[in-house]
């Protein structure tokens, strides 16, 4: 990686950040590029398939699939905030991002990330209502309630992100400008400020670390209640229900434990931070559609129906094209 010969000094306002990334080895960067490109492609394929299937298949017009379709959209948005820039940098000699671009990336990263966290709570709430109030489920989780819950997730994400950006944008940055990460995030950026950041770090812990921890505890408690409900009241399909619920707990843990690790301890920096951050920026947007949706038999059947429709449409287009060519040739 080529770096500037003269770093920013105390009399200069930082206009660009140089991203250190994962490694300086060209070979490892190519390997990471291919790996992340495959993961990003799978993320797009899985989430777009879910969104398309939920929209087009009448049998999936249910509260749970409405929420999972929205989760797929947010996952797709979240991964697109960091991964395209990461892929570009892995092939670039100079890995830079403007100060405005850094703030923008930080805003959308926390916007989508927090919206995902809140929506995971809503998904757990939906499963709780379905198990505890099966006869009133559709009345409780009606269309208006679903719209408000999803809108609330986006609004909460927006407010949280505004607070995070406000912590950073008022800080003076006069050098150095080497960001030890592969994307812009609050814990790494604020350490480059040329003033004491003790209070800012405390605010970051209360806004991100504490919030993430509370959400994670709430989710674990809700899934524990769901597991008890499955064990005591469900007789048929108990093993499958346990498997699905356990897989969801695993994904929630992969989502939240790394976040807690990063945001709840701002005063020290560890060498594993970047590897931990990659779990919730790269891996979980790909895992969510697999765990929450594609393991469901109902969803698999819906995807198969969609593929058959696409296959029939392609066949009709091919036949129409052949008929047109035959007509043209005969004329």
N, C-alpha and C positions, 0 to 999 in steps of 0.2 A: 504494500500500500504506500503510495507516495504522499507525503505530508508537506505542509508549507515550511519553508526554510526559516521564517521568522514568525513565531507564535504571537498571538494577540497579547498586548501588554496592558499595564494598568491605566494607560491614557487612552485606550481605544475601546469603543463599544463593539462588542462581539456582533458580527453580522451573519456568521456561519458557524456551524458546529461540525467537527470532523468525527465521524463515527468510527470507533475502534473496531467494532464487529467481533466476530468469533476468533478469527485466526489470520495471520499474515501469510500462511502457506498457500500458494496458488493451487496446489493439488487438492488440499482440504477444502478450499473455497469452491472448486468445481464439484467436488463430491457433495458438499452442502447445498449447492445450487440445484443439482439434480434431485437430491432428497427432498428439499423444500418445495421444488416445483411439482414433484409427484404428490406430495401431501396437499399442496394448494389446489391442484387439479382434482384430487379426490374430494376435497372440501367443497369445491364448486359443484362437482357431479352429484354428490350426495345431497347437498342442501337444495340445489335447483330441482332435483328429482322429487324431493319431498314437497317443495312449494308447488310445483306443477301438479303433482298427484293430488294434493289436498284441494287445490282449486278446481281441478277438472272432474274429480270422482265424487259423485253424489253421496256414496256410502261413507265417505270420510268427512262429510259436513256435520261434524260433532264437536262439542266443546274441546275435548282433548286434542283433536287433530288441528283445530283452529289455533290453539296455543302452540303446538309443535311446529306448525307452519310458520308462525311468527318467530319462534325460536330459531328455526332454520334461516330465516331472513336476517335476524340479528347476528347469528354466527357467521354468515357470509359477509355481512358488513364489517364485523369485528376483524376477521382475518384479512380483509382487503385494506384495512387501515395500515398494517405493518408489512405484510408479506410482499406485495409488489415492490416496495422500496428496498426491502431486504434482498430480494432476488436481483434487482438492478445493481445494488452495491456489491454483491458477490462477484459480479463480472466487471466491476469498475475499478480502475486504478486508484482514483480519489473518491472517497466515500464522504460526501458532504451533504448537509441539509441547512437551508437558511433558517434564521431565527424565527421568521414568520411561519415557515414550513414546519419547524419543530413544535411551535405552539399549536398549530393546526392539528398535527398528528396527535399530540398529547390530548387535545380536546376530544377528538373523535375516538381515540383509544379508550378514554375513561367514559365517554358517552355510551358507546356500544357495550363496553365491558360491564358497566354497572347495570345497564338495561338487561343484559343476559342474566346477571345475578338475581335481579328482582323477578324476571320471568321464570327462572328456575323455582323460586318460591311459589309463584302462581301455579306452575305445573304440579308441584307437590300438594298445594291446596286443592287443586282439581281432583287429584287422585284420592285425597282424604275425603272430600265430599262424595265422590263416587262410591267409596267403600262404606262410609258411615250413613249416608242418606241416599241410597240407590233409587228410591221411588221419587224423591224430590230433586234428584240431581239435575235434570234438565230445566226445572223451574228455577233452581238456585243459580246454576251456571248458564243463564240465558244470554242471548246475544248482546244485550246492553251491558250486562255485567262483564262479559268477556272484553268488549271494546274498552270499557273503563279500566279494567285491569291491565290490558296491554298498553293503553295510553298512559296509565300511571307509571308503568315500567320505563317508558321513554322519557316522561317528564322528570322522574327521579334521576334517571341517568343524565339528563341535561343539567339539572341543578347541581348534581355531584360534580360533573365535569367543569362547570363554570367556577365552582369553588376551587377545584384543583388548579385550573389555569390562573385564577386570581392570585393564588399563592406564589406563582412563578413569575407572572408578567410584570409585577412591581419590583422584582429584584434587579439590581444592577449586575450586568455581566461585562467584565472588562478583561477577561482572560484568566487562566488558560481556556481554550475552547475545544479540548479533546474530550468527547463524550464516550465513556467506557461502556458502551452498549451497542445494540444493533438497531435500536429505535429510540425515539425520544420519550422519556417518562420522568415523572416528577422526582423520584429519589435520586437519580443520577444527575439531572439537570440542575437542581438546586445546589448541589455540591460545587458547581462551577461559579456560583455567585460570589462577587467580591465584597461580601459583608457577612456578618455573623448570621447563621441560619438556624440557630437553636430553636427559636420560637416557631419558625416555619416548619421544622421537622416535627415538633410537637403537634402542630395543627394538622400536618399530613397524617400522623398516626391516628388522631381522633377522627379525621374525615375518611380515611381509606382503611387503615389497619383495624380500627375498632369496628367500623361499619361492616367490613368483610368478615371479621370474626363473629359478630352477632348474627349475620345472615347465615353463615356456615352452621352455627349452633342451632339456629331455628330450623334449618333444613334437616340436620341430623336428627333432631327431636321429632320432627314431623314424619320422617321416614321410619323412625323407631316405632312410632304409633301405628303407622301403616303396616309394618311387619307384624306387630302384635295382633292387629286386626286380621291379617291374612292367616296367621297361625290359629286363631281361636274361632273364626267364623266362616272361613272359606274351606270347602271340602273338595271341590273339583278344581283341577288346575293349580293346586297349591304350589307344586314344585316350580312351575313356570312363573307364577306370580312372584315367588321368592327370588328366582333367578333374575327376572326383570328389575325388581326393586333393588336387589343387590348390585346389579350393573349400574343402575342410576345413582346409587350411593357412591360407587366407585368414581363415576364421572364427576359428581359434585365435589368429591374429595380432590380429584385432579385439578378441578377448577379453582377451588378455594384455598387448599393448603399451600400451594406455591404463592398465591397472592398474600396470604397472611405472613408467610415467610419473608416476603419482600417488603411489604408495607408496614408491618408491625414492629420492625426493628431498624429504624432509619439511621441510627448513629454509628453503624459499622458496615463495612463492605467485605463481602466474601467472594472468593474466586468462583464459587458455584452459582452466583446470582444470575448470570446470563443463561446458564443451562436451565435453572429453575424457571426463569421468565419464559423460556421457549415452550414450556409445557402448556401454559394458558394462552400464549399467543399463536402457537403453531399447531399443537396437538388437539386440544379440546374442541375447537371448531370443526375438526374432522370427525372426532369421536361422537359428538352429540347426536348427529343424525343416525349413526349406526346403533347407538345404545337406546335412544329414546323412541325411534320410529322404525328403522329398517329391521329390527328384531321382532316386530309385531307381525303375526300371520296376516292380520287384516290389511296392514300396509303393504306387505309383500304381494298379496293378491291384487291390491289396487295398482301397484307398480306394474305387475304383469299385465293387467288389463290396459294400462296406459301404453305399454310397449306393443301390445297387440294392435291397439288403435293406430299407433305410429306406423307399424308394419303394414297394416291395411292401407293407410293413406299413401305410403310410399309405393305400394303395389298399384293403387289406382292411378297415381301420378305417372308411373312407368307405363301402364297400359294406355293411358290417355296420350302420352307422348308417342308411343309406338303407333297408335291409330292415326295421330296427326301426321307422322312421317309417311305412313302408308298412303294416306290421302294425298299428301303433297307429291309423292313419287308417282302416283297414278295420274295426277293431273298434268 
